[in-house]
Amino acid sequence: MILEDLGYNKELEAYRKENDLDSFGIGRVISEHKDRYIVKTQTHEIDAELIGNLRFTAKNRNDLPAVGDWVSISEYDENKALIHAVFPRMSILERKAVNILGQTQIIATNIDYGIIVQSVNRDFSINRLERYMTICNASRIKPIIVLSKVDLMEKQKLEKLVSQVKERIKNVPLFAISNLSQFGIDAIKSTLIMGKTYCLLGSSGVGKSTLINNLSGIKLMDTGKISQSTDRGKHITSHRELFVLENGGMLIDNPGMREVGITDSPDGLDITFATIVELTKECKFNNCKHTKETDCAVIAALEKGEIDRNAYENYLKMEKEKTYFESTIAEKRKKDKDFGKMIKNFKNIKNRNTH
């Protein structure tokens, strides 16, 4: 295996030389466990930790290595290494941090494709597919939709459901699969590209871990038994991990996400809801909310049946979340600025009293 098989490229090599990192080894973070990391090189996998300077200069969690990152390392013992630097990220797949206002959480980095997996039974939701698409589009990561567990649905109903998804979400590759019967697995395999990184996204129990096993041809992941009452697999994955497939490509498994929070990235919604966003430019008022305003192009198109009502409502909901996220960031920055001024004033008063 060579580094290019793991996604290494000329831009990363140029950065390495420009920043005098030639003397260090290089590898890619494939797993993260609190303050320790597993790094894959072209010859082996190694247990690594951060040098003190890298840890102490990090402003927040996002400055630390994440699964998918390229890092400079030095080996100091048998199968142990220190991480000296994190390379610039080609892409960052992130969502709004759960229960923390105004902060984001990195899912993985240096991703080329986001494979959004949703089972056709129980909690199927096109709204949720659009949410995952939005976080992919925000990072310029190409989304791929995979509808799993199709063996649980009659053929006619499945065809209708697929057609509903394609009608609402256009120009995105869609695969219908069954991990049980292997239906559709070869179709996905044939699209995987050597050196490209794919991140699996979806709720718990939709079959992501089983899909990794089927795509790799070997059992890389433990999988849970299917519950007879819910038709769902038990949630197995507890942390993110990158797997290199023998037939080309890399897969990052990801713990199931109950919440897919929208951040303040401007591009995600614009790409996911391109038709609606284009219509907003024709509204009479620049601050139009597209709910009840006069001469709103979006409402006019909705009344004519030119846009899907569910897509419209989902867009409004996510736009509201995005605006709220932006306001919490602005509020946090103001508090930090005010606190900084208070500390500065306190120091000035203290200095005056001392002299």
KOLLUM-828914 format. One line per 3 residues: number of its first residue (from 1); their letters; for each residue x, y, z of C-alpha. Coordinates in nm, 3 decimals. Each point is the difference from the previous one (the first is absolute). Layout:
<rs>
NUM) a) X:Y:Z ~ ...
</rs>
This chain:
<rs>
1) mil) 0.000:0.000:0.000 ~ 0.117:0.354:-0.079 ~ -0.115:0.326:0.160
4) edl) -0.198:0.091:-0.313 ~ -0.222:-0.302:0.069 ~ -0.096:0.173:0.326
7) gyn) -0.082:0.326:-0.181 ~ 0.338:0.179:0.021 ~ 0.055:0.255:-0.278
10) kel) 0.237:0.265:-0.140 ~ -0.155:0.283:0.203 ~ 0.067:-0.183:0.327
13) eay) 0.357:-0.080:-0.107 ~ 0.058:0.366:-0.092 ~ -0.125:0.108:0.345
16) rke) 0.231:-0.254:0.162 ~ 0.307:0.143:-0.176 ~ -0.096:0.366:0.046
19) ndl) -0.035:-0.049:0.375 ~ 0.323:-0.200:0.047 ~ -0.180:-0.319:0.101
22) dsf) 0.213:-0.223:-0.226 ~ 0.186:-0.155:0.292 ~ -0.322:-0.139:0.148
25) gig) -0.197:-0.301:-0.108 ~ -0.350:0.045:-0.136 ~ -0.325:-0.183:0.053
28) rvi) -0.377:0.032:0.014 ~ -0.212:-0.010:0.316 ~ -0.233:-0.300:-0.028
31) seh) -0.134:-0.008:0.356 ~ -0.029:0.233:0.299 ~ -0.037:-0.099:0.365
34) kdr) -0.001:0.308:0.226 ~ 0.363:0.122:-0.005 ~ 0.143:-0.295:-0.192
37) yiv) -0.011:-0.073:-0.372 ~ 0.063:-0.289:-0.236 ~ 0.198:0.123:-0.301
40) ktq) 0.036:-0.203:-0.321 ~ 0.322:0.031:-0.200 ~ 0.087:-0.173:-0.326
43) the) 0.155:-0.289:0.197 ~ -0.189:-0.039:0.327 ~ -0.242:0.139:0.260
46) ida) 0.139:0.178:0.304 ~ -0.124:0.127:0.336 ~ 0.061:0.377:0.023
49) eli) -0.044:0.294:0.237 ~ 0.044:0.378:-0.034 ~ 0.314:0.190:0.091
52) gnl) -0.065:0.243:0.286 ~ 0.027:0.315:-0.212 ~ -0.266:-0.122:-0.243
55) rft) -0.234:-0.082:0.285 ~ 0.045:0.327:0.191 ~ -0.024:0.233:-0.301
58) akn) -0.333:-0.149:-0.113 ~ -0.276:0.256:0.052 ~ -0.276:-0.263:-0.008
61) rnd) -0.070:-0.363:-0.085 ~ -0.010:0.079:-0.373 ~ 0.371:0.093:0.004
64) lpa) 0.092:-0.354:0.105 ~ 0.035:-0.294:-0.242 ~ -0.318:-0.166:-0.122
67) vgd) -0.064:-0.321:-0.191 ~ 0.111:0.060:-0.361 ~ 0.276:0.250:0.085
70) wvs) 0.354:-0.023:-0.138 ~ 0.266:0.043:0.270 ~ 0.379:0.018:0.038
73) ise) 0.132:-0.261:0.243 ~ 0.321:-0.120:0.162 ~ 0.024:-0.356:0.128
76) yde) 0.168:-0.031:0.340 ~ -0.070:-0.356:0.111 ~ -0.137:-0.324:-0.139
79) nka) -0.332:0.091:-0.167 ~ -0.017:0.340:0.175 ~ 0.029:0.350:-0.143
82) lih) -0.040:0.372:0.069 ~ -0.216:0.227:-0.219 ~ 0.185:0.326:-0.077
85) avf) -0.230:0.170:-0.251 ~ -0.344:-0.026:-0.162 ~ -0.011:0.071:-0.374
88) prm) -0.257:0.241:-0.152 ~ -0.337:-0.164:-0.059 ~ -0.141:-0.036:-0.350
91) sil) -0.351:-0.025:0.147 ~ -0.157:-0.003:0.345 ~ -0.325:-0.188:0.050
94) erk) -0.166:0.156:0.304 ~ -0.331:0.061:0.173 ~ -0.128:0.221:0.279
97) avn) 0.141:-0.125:0.329 ~ -0.264:-0.173:0.211 ~ -0.110:0.205:0.303
100) ilg) 0.276:0.262:-0.051 ~ -0.117:0.335:-0.137 ~ 0.195:0.155:-0.287
103) qtq) 0.250:-0.284:-0.042 ~ 0.055:-0.264:-0.267 ~ 0.108:-0.362:0.027
106) iia) 0.231:-0.157:-0.257 ~ -0.129:-0.332:-0.133 ~ 0.303:-0.074:-0.220
109) tni) 0.245:0.178:-0.230 ~ 0.138:-0.032:-0.353 ~ -0.317:-0.167:-0.127
112) dyg) -0.085:-0.027:-0.371 ~ -0.345:-0.162:0.022 ~ -0.268:-0.020:0.269
115) iiv) -0.201:-0.324:-0.018 ~ -0.335:0.076:0.164 ~ -0.156:-0.328:0.114
118) qsv) -0.367:-0.018:0.091 ~ -0.215:-0.309:0.037 ~ -0.330:-0.009:-0.188
121) nrd) -0.191:-0.125:0.304 ~ -0.111:0.174:0.319 ~ 0.163:0.345:0.017
124) fsi) 0.053:0.068:-0.371 ~ -0.001:0.376:-0.065 ~ 0.090:0.203:-0.307
127) nrl) 0.026:0.303:0.232 ~ 0.282:-0.178:0.183 ~ 0.171:-0.088:-0.328
130) ery) -0.003:0.372:-0.085 ~ 0.158:0.079:0.337 ~ 0.290:-0.238:-0.063
133) mti) 0.033:0.134:-0.354 ~ 0.025:0.354:0.138 ~ 0.295:-0.081:0.228
136) cna) 0.168:-0.176:-0.296 ~ -0.064:0.290:-0.237 ~ 0.125:0.250:0.261
139) sri) 0.341:-0.171:-0.021 ~ -0.011:-0.054:-0.378 ~ -0.015:-0.374:0.059
142) kpi) -0.191:-0.194:-0.264 ~ -0.307:-0.172:0.151 ~ -0.108:-0.355:-0.089
145) ivl) -0.334:-0.138:0.124 ~ -0.030:-0.365:0.102 ~ -0.342:-0.142:0.087
148) skv) 0.057:-0.313:0.207 ~ -0.215:-0.296:0.111 ~ -0.196:-0.004:-0.326
151) dlm) -0.075:-0.370:0.061 ~ -0.252:0.119:0.263 ~ -0.213:0.183:-0.259
154) ekq) -0.214:-0.119:-0.290 ~ 0.147:0.076:-0.342 ~ -0.285:0.229:-0.105
157) kle) 0.020:0.206:0.321 ~ 0.380:0.022:-0.032 ~ -0.024:0.130:-0.358
160) klv) -0.247:0.266:0.116 ~ 0.226:0.104:0.288 ~ 0.311:0.020:-0.223
163) sqv) -0.193:0.211:-0.249 ~ -0.110:0.237:0.283 ~ 0.362:0.046:0.109
166) ker) 0.121:0.061:-0.356 ~ -0.280:0.247:-0.062 ~ 0.096:0.209:0.301
169) ikn) 0.378:-0.055:0.002 ~ 0.138:0.030:-0.351 ~ 0.343:-0.076:-0.147
172) vpl) 0.121:-0.203:0.299 ~ 0.104:-0.367:-0.049 ~ -0.245:-0.236:0.170
175) fai) 0.045:-0.369:0.080 ~ -0.264:-0.237:0.139 ~ 0.163:-0.289:0.188
178) snl) -0.058:-0.295:0.226 ~ 0.289:-0.102:0.224 ~ -0.182:-0.327:0.060
181) sqf) -0.041:-0.113:-0.362 ~ 0.297:0.205:-0.133 ~ -0.232:0.170:-0.248
184) gid) 0.160:0.323:-0.129 ~ 0.335:-0.055:0.176 ~ 0.193:-0.062:-0.324
187) aik) -0.145:0.320:-0.148 ~ 0.150:0.205:0.286 ~ 0.331:-0.189:-0.017
190) stl) 0.036:0.084:-0.368 ~ -0.013:0.375:0.075 ~ 0.268:0.004:0.274
193) img) 0.317:0.177:-0.116 ~ 0.352:-0.089:0.118 ~ 0.147:0.274:0.220
196) kty) -0.337:0.165:0.069 ~ -0.154:0.021:0.348 ~ -0.365:-0.077:0.071
199) cll) -0.172:0.081:0.332 ~ -0.310:-0.194:0.106 ~ -0.274:0.216:0.149
202) gss) -0.333:-0.101:0.149 ~ -0.194:-0.090:0.311 ~ 0.074:-0.299:0.222
205) gvg) -0.117:-0.338:-0.122 ~ -0.030:0.076:-0.373 ~ 0.272:-0.250:-0.096
208) kst) 0.315:0.213:-0.040 ~ 0.233:-0.250:0.170 ~ -0.144:-0.292:-0.199
211) lin) 0.045:0.203:-0.319 ~ 0.370:0.046:0.083 ~ 0.036:-0.378:0.041
214) nls) -0.179:-0.063:-0.331 ~ 0.204:0.258:-0.191 ~ 0.331:-0.126:0.139
217) gik) -0.083:-0.369:-0.044 ~ 0.126:-0.074:0.353 ~ -0.136:0.056:0.349
220) lmd) 0.151:0.332:0.106 ~ -0.285:0.103:0.229 ~ -0.212:-0.169:0.267
223) tgk) -0.369:0.023:-0.079 ~ -0.304:-0.024:0.224 ~ -0.291:-0.238:-0.032
226) isq) -0.320:0.131:-0.154 ~ -0.276:0.077:0.249 ~ -0.321:-0.183:-0.092
229) std) -0.214:0.284:0.137 ~ 0.170:0.292:-0.174 ~ 0.174:-0.160:-0.306
232) rgk) 0.311:0.194:0.106 ~ 0.351:-0.116:0.071 ~ 0.153:0.084:0.336
235) hit) 0.239:0.295:0.006 ~ 0.356:-0.142:0.001 ~ 0.237:0.274:-0.116
238) shr) 0.119:0.214:0.294 ~ 0.275:0.200:-0.173 ~ 0.108:0.112:-0.347
241) elf) 0.240:-0.223:-0.186 ~ 0.152:-0.004:-0.348 ~ 0.031:-0.328:-0.191
244) vle) 0.208:-0.057:-0.312 ~ -0.176:-0.229:-0.248 ~ 0.201:-0.250:-0.201
247) ngg) -0.191:0.077:-0.318 ~ 0.064:0.373:0.026 ~ -0.129:0.292:0.202
250) mli) -0.026:0.068:0.372 ~ -0.309:-0.008:0.221 ~ -0.051:0.193:0.321
253) dnp) -0.261:-0.149:0.229 ~ -0.180:0.246:0.221 ~ -0.214:-0.047:0.313
256) gmr) -0.369:0.049:-0.069 ~ -0.112:0.361:0.040 ~ -0.329:0.079:0.170
259) evg) 0.043:0.371:-0.074 ~ 0.122:0.144:-0.330 ~ 0.037:0.365:0.100
262) itd) 0.052:0.267:-0.267 ~ 0.295:0.241:0.034 ~ 0.050:0.347:-0.148
265) spd) 0.168:-0.119:-0.320 ~ -0.157:0.201:-0.286 ~ 0.039:-0.255:-0.278
268) gld) -0.172:-0.309:0.142 ~ -0.360:0.119:-0.026 ~ 0.068:0.185:-0.326
271) itf) 0.106:-0.323:-0.171 ~ -0.255:-0.234:0.160 ~ -0.293:0.234:-0.070
274) ati) 0.138:0.165:-0.316 ~ -0.345:0.046:-0.161 ~ -0.147:0.174:0.304
277) vel) 0.310:0.215:0.057 ~ -0.009:0.118:-0.362 ~ -0.364:0.104:0.047
280) tke) 0.086:0.206:0.311 ~ 0.198:0.236:-0.224 ~ -0.326:0.094:-0.177
283) ckf) -0.184:0.101:0.318 ~ -0.104:0.365:0.028 ~ 0.166:0.052:0.339
286) nnc) 0.362:-0.087:0.080 ~ -0.093:-0.108:0.353 ~ -0.291:-0.218:-0.114
289) kht) -0.064:-0.296:0.235 ~ -0.200:-0.189:-0.269 ~ -0.293:-0.066:0.231
292) ket) -0.268:0.268:-0.058 ~ 0.175:0.299:-0.161 ~ -0.141:0.186:-0.302
295) dca) 0.147:-0.089:-0.342 ~ 0.201:-0.295:0.134 ~ 0.124:-0.208:-0.294
298) via) 0.037:-0.310:0.218 ~ -0.361:0.008:0.123 ~ -0.121:0.065:-0.356
301) ale) 0.189:-0.305:-0.128 ~ -0.134:-0.206:0.292 ~ -0.361:0.095:-0.082
304) kge) 0.054:-0.095:-0.365 ~ 0.138:-0.338:0.103 ~ 0.343:0.077:-0.148
307) idr) 0.184:-0.095:0.320 ~ -0.065:-0.282:0.247 ~ -0.181:0.117:0.316
310) nay) 0.193:-0.239:0.227 ~ 0.332:0.118:-0.146 ~ -0.113:0.362:0.051
313) eny) -0.089:-0.061:0.366 ~ 0.326:-0.187:0.059 ~ 0.195:0.288:-0.156
316) lkm) -0.171:0.256:0.227 ~ 0.074:-0.212:0.306 ~ 0.370:-0.041:-0.082
319) eke) 0.038:0.365:-0.103 ~ -0.140:0.096:0.342 ~ 0.252:-0.233:0.171
322) kty) 0.284:0.151:-0.204 ~ -0.105:0.355:0.094 ~ -0.024:-0.098:0.368
325) fes) 0.345:-0.162:-0.014 ~ 0.143:0.320:-0.152 ~ -0.157:0.210:0.278
328) tia) 0.144:-0.226:0.274 ~ 0.347:0.035:-0.155 ~ -0.036:0.380:-0.013
331) ekr) -0.119:0.003:0.361 ~ 0.291:-0.221:0.110 ~ 0.253:0.224:-0.179
334) kkd) -0.149:0.310:0.167 ~ 0.023:-0.163:0.345 ~ 0.363:-0.102:-0.066
337) kdf) 0.079:0.355:-0.116 ~ -0.170:0.157:0.302 ~ 0.183:-0.240:0.233
340) gkm) 0.331:0.089:-0.167 ~ -0.069:0.373:0.051 ~ -0.087:-0.062:0.365
343) ikn) 0.330:-0.185:0.060 ~ 0.194:0.276:-0.179 ~ -0.168:0.273:0.208
346) fkn) 0.066:-0.195:0.319 ~ 0.372:-0.030:-0.088 ~ 0.020:0.374:-0.080
349) ikn) -0.159:0.092:0.334 ~ 0.233:-0.242:0.182 ~ 0.306:0.148:-0.172
352) rnt) -0.106:0.356:0.088 ~ -0.051:-0.094:0.365 ~ 0.339:-0.174:0.009
355) h) 0.179:0.308:-0.132
</rs>
